[in-house]
Amino acid sequence: MSYVQRSRERSACGSGNPFPEFQIFLQPIVDLKRSSVFAYEALCRGLGGEHYPDLVAQVDQALMPAFDELIMITELRLAAKLRLEDRGVKISLNMGPTSGLSQAHVVREAKRLKIKPSSIMIELTEGVRMDPEKLARIIVDHRAAGVVVALDDFGAGYAGLNVLGTCVPDVLKIDGELIRNIHSSPLKKTIVGAFANVCRTLKVEIIAEGVETIAEVGALQRLGINLMQGYFFAHPQAWEAPQVNFPFAYRKTSLTKESKWPRISKADREWLRKAIRQ
């Protein structure tokens, strides 16, 4: 029996749904070398736009694994509905510090939805503070299942170079603070350039987060970084894959009218909400 099913049995004896209502936003991670979308990061928000930490403050800690599983199921169902895998695009799921999810939970739901594990990326967020051995086990277990593992906010909090001395993920996401105004900061260029060189040596993909200007895009490309995410390309959008704003040189290959992502109608959104309660 899943966490969600167990929590529903508990709530049946109490009053109503133990979880706050939420919506899923998608933000693209672009590959400028291929002029395409590498992945869409799924972001859980409250109906009023509350971010995940504020949203989960309303949840009983004993039910957090069930809530995280419900979010994961909804995100994967949205990915299936949008046919991301058919377009060669991954869905990126966040694993927070209170998550009780394992690769078994993710792979089981992916299999049920006919999504290949290789089309899923798990982001270990900054709040996941754990010993390197446990982190290494998480990476090994997910990799063995075929799921891509990323370390988020690299260069901030727990996510520093010392982590790479014990375990090597598939992807590193460079924290946005190191990316902001990188074009005018020799120090940031040196630090990020060093990270990029280490990643190339270790055969780890690197993603620059928080990209907001064309000047930052140019500076990152000169450092050999082509995977990027940020408001420059698109703001997160609820229940849909937003249109991507590629830099001028790439606009000729951006999504055309004929190749736009399908939109999720109100009926589809209601279907998703009902489906996760079944």
C-alpha positions, 0 to 999 in steps of 0.5 A: 500500500502506498503512502497516499493510500495509507494517509487516505485511510487515516483521513477517512477516520478524521475530517476531510483531506489532510493535504493543502490544494496545490498546482504544478508549474513547469519551467524549461531547462534549455539546451542552447547547443541543440536549440531545444528544451532539455527538461521541464522542472516541475514546481509545486505551488499553492493555489495562491502561489505559495512556494513549497516550504510555505505550503508544507508548513500546513502539513502534518510531518507524519504525512509528509511522505504521502504528500510528496508522493501525491505531488510526484504522481501529479507531476508524472501524470502531467508529463504523460499528459503533455507527452514530454517523453515523445518530444525527447524532453525530461521531467525534473522532480524535486526531492526535498529534505522531508521526502520519503520517496525512493527510486522504487516509488518513482519508477513504479509510477513511471512504469504505470504511466509508460514513462521511461525512467531515463526521461525522469530527472530527480533534483536533490534540493539544497535542503537535503542535508545528509551524509555523503554515504547516504547521498551516494546510495541515493545516486547509485540506486536511482542510476541503477533504476535508470533515473537521472540524478541532479544536485541542485543549488551547487555552490550554496549550502551543503552542495559544494565541491566536497560532495564530489569527493564521495559521489558523482551525480549525473547533473549539477545545477549551479546556484543562481547567486553565482550566475547573477551578473556573471558577465561583469564579475571576473571572480564569478567567471573563475569560480563557475569556469572551474566548476565547468572544467571539473564537470567536463572531467567527471563527465557530469552535465552542468546547468546554470540556474537563474539566468535572466539576461542575454549578457549572462547567456553569452558569458556562460556560453563562453565558459562552455555551458549550454544548459540553462534555466531562468526567467530569460527563457521562460517564467514557470507556468501552471499546468502547461509547458511555457513557450521558450524565448531563445536568444536571437541567434536561436529563434529561427529554431524555436517552437513554431505554430505547428509544433507548440506544446499542447495546452491543458484545458480546464477539463484536463486540469479537473481530470488530473485533480480527480485522478489523483484522488482515486 
